[in-house]
């Protein structure tokens, strides 16, 4: 790279940084402070501490309800999505059972036609 192209890239970089920062009445020190704070340290909101009410026992209680409703690893839920909700669920189940006949647990990669 020539010195002209390096100078051009540096000028474009400086102009883009200066135009993206907030212009304040603090002058050049305010620009430098904003550059450091926004690009290195992060906004003060990031460093604020927050607390959440978290009870790990609730997840254990809700897991059983999820299994009853949607099945282990959501197998019932996936099946419900697969057959649709337009009133033709029974016909699709019959088609799928006919299609999957002879396959091991629906693993199509073993003997897919």
Secondary structure as GFF3:
##gff-version 3
##sequence-region A 1 113
A	DSSP	alpha_helix	3	20	.	.	.	ID=ss1
A	DSSP	alpha_helix	28	36	.	.	.	ID=ss2
A	DSSP	pi_helix	37	41	.	.	.	ID=ss3
A	DSSP	three_ten_helix	44	47	.	.	.	ID=ss4
A	DSSP	alpha_helix	56	70	.	.	.	ID=ss5
A	DSSP	three_ten_helix	72	74	.	.	.	ID=ss6
A	DSSP	alpha_helix	75	83	.	.	.	ID=ss7
A	DSSP	alpha_helix	89	99	.	.	.	ID=ss8
A	DSSP	alpha_helix	108	111	.	.	.	ID=ss9
###
